[in-house]
Amino acid sequence: MKLVEFVSALVHCSEKAANIARVIRSEQALFELLVEEKTGDSKNKRFVQDFKTLADVLVQETIKHDMGKRVSILEYIGLFML
């Protein structure tokens, strides 16, 4: 896989992630189901608000799946050894 193809695949994944985020944000019930504010001891003290979000995990796993179908790990490593 050429670097141009790799970058194109990343752009495609980025658009897919943005679409997932838009859908989650547009449907209040889905947003409330997938995003939860942390409180008490589980909250990171450095932030005013801290969230546990299954939406992030969904996006990350989608990207990992899509990129995994397109790029083997050996190709991925090779792209950065040029």
C-alpha positions as CSV (number, residue, x, y, z in Angstrom):
1,M,0.0,0.0,0.0
2,K,1.3,3.4,-1.0
3,L,1.4,6.3,1.4
4,V,-1.2,8.1,-0.6
5,E,-3.6,5.1,-0.3
6,F,-2.9,5.0,3.4
7,V,-3.7,8.7,3.9
8,S,-6.8,8.3,1.8
9,A,-7.9,5.4,4.0
10,L,-7.3,7.5,7.1
11,V,-9.4,10.4,5.6
12,H,-12.2,7.9,4.9
13,C,-12.1,6.6,8.5
14,S,-12.1,10.2,9.8
15,E,-15.3,10.9,7.8
16,K,-16.9,7.7,9.1
17,A,-16.0,8.7,12.7
18,A,-17.5,12.1,12.1
19,N,-20.7,10.6,10.8
20,I,-20.9,8.3,13.8
21,A,-20.4,11.3,16.2
22,R,-23.0,13.3,14.3
23,V,-25.6,10.5,14.6
24,I,-24.9,10.1,18.3
25,R,-25.2,13.8,19.0
26,S,-28.4,14.2,16.9
27,E,-30.3,11.6,18.8
28,Q,-30.6,12.5,22.5
29,A,-31.6,9.1,23.7
30,L,-28.6,7.5,22.0
31,F,-26.3,10.3,23.3
32,E,-27.4,9.7,26.9
33,L,-27.0,5.9,26.4
34,L,-23.4,6.1,25.1
35,V,-22.0,9.1,27.1
36,E,-22.0,9.2,30.9
37,E,-20.5,11.9,33.1
38,K,-18.0,10.6,35.7
39,T,-18.5,11.7,39.3
40,G,-16.8,11.1,42.6
41,D,-13.6,9.0,42.7
42,S,-13.9,7.9,39.1
43,K,-13.7,11.6,37.9
44,N,-10.3,12.9,36.9
45,K,-9.5,15.7,39.3
46,R,-7.8,17.7,36.5
47,F,-11.0,18.4,34.7
48,V,-14.1,20.3,35.5
49,Q,-16.1,17.6,33.8
50,D,-15.0,14.1,32.9
51,F,-16.9,11.6,30.7
52,K,-16.9,7.9,30.2
53,T,-18.0,7.4,26.6
54,L,-18.8,4.3,24.7
55,A,-19.2,6.5,21.7
56,D,-15.4,7.0,21.7
57,V,-14.8,3.3,21.9
58,L,-17.3,2.7,19.1
59,V,-15.4,5.1,16.8
60,Q,-12.0,3.7,17.8
61,E,-13.0,0.1,17.1
62,T,-14.6,1.1,13.8
63,I,-11.4,2.8,12.7
64,K,-9.3,-0.2,13.9
65,H,-11.5,-2.6,12.0
66,D,-11.6,-0.6,8.8
67,M,-7.8,0.1,8.7
68,G,-7.1,-3.5,9.7
69,K,-9.0,-4.6,6.6
70,R,-7.0,-2.3,4.4
71,V,-3.5,-2.5,5.9
72,S,-1.5,-5.3,7.3
73,I,0.8,-4.5,10.2
74,L,3.9,-5.1,8.0
75,E,2.6,-2.6,5.4
76,Y,1.9,-0.1,8.2
77,I,5.4,-0.4,9.6
78,G,6.9,-0.2,6.1
79,L,5.1,3.1,5.4
80,F,7.0,4.8,8.2
81,M,10.4,3.3,7.4
82,L,10.6,5.1,4.0
